[in-house]
Amino acid sequence: MGNINSNYPAPHPDIAWQDGNIVRWEDCVVHVRTQAGFFGANIFEGIRAYWNSSEERLYVFRLDEHLKRLHQSMKIMRMISPYSSDELKMATLNLLKQCDFRQHAQANIVSCFGFPAPGDPLSANARVGANITAVPMGRSVKTETGLSAGISSWRRITDDAMPIRVKIGSNYQNGRLAQNQVSDAGYEMALLQNSNGKVCEAPGACIFMLRDGQLITPPLTSDILESITRDTVLELAKRYTNLKVVERDIDKSELYLADEAFICGSIIEITPITSVDGIQINQAIPGAVTREIQTLYFSAVEGRLAESENWCTPV
């Protein structure tokens, strides 16, 4: 998805946070023989911070919810972190403060399994480390124009195999396979179906469609991430629009007939889908409802809505 956001990967600052200390960027490393380096055994959160130019203040969006999900993921993976949510919260805010960003940015919090116990390469008792990095990151370039999507033949992994609600790095290879496939076919974004053949989400993003005045998104039980951005969209739509919001399964053929469609996620933000498998959505033009949701979302993340008082943490 590197072509989706013009600032990703972004220029890095000079510092990072690792295991309780501010370190030089180049010194924030994990050994290749750790479980994190060898097996992708890491739990992570990608968190957006938005610059409010009128207030000249940086706001971190829904930081507490991201930290809660981080620890929920660690619980499922039986990872015991040496750092509390409060410690990671303060470390994130301190790092962003020292980076002195005066533009939109992104921070990644990663907890990772270290060296395994001798003779036990998959040991759950390996030491757990943590690191936080932050980079400038502007708006996703496709929020204005929208993007073409293709439905991959790769199916979304299931909760009884590798639960997608756990944000573990190795899970994301499922989305990588799908993205590589549709990119080779000329589409910009992959969409995945779950084991029941229902369209469930994109790599790193949830999906919404508008049909007959209803804003529809797959339920959390359809093998999707418990997305914080998805939850934000649901809350904004219920409060500020006249739309009926529905969580239910979506068939591939129904998505072809959608009046509008968009994907959402921390990096991708609110990005319109203009076609699916070559079939145009809304004449390949981002729709009015999508634009309304975008406007509400960008107001919320910059601290300009009533909900922002609870959602935005100032740096």
Helices and strands as residue ranges (DSSP letters): E 15-18, E 21-24, G 25-27, H 35-39, E 42-52, E 57-61, H 63-76, H 85-99, E 105-113, E 128-136, H 142-145, E 147-155, G 169-171, H 172-184, E 189-193, E 199-202, E 205-211, E 214-217, G 220-222, H 228-240, E 244-247, H 252-256, E 260-265, E 269-276, E 279-280, G 282-284, H 288-301, H 308-311, E 312-314
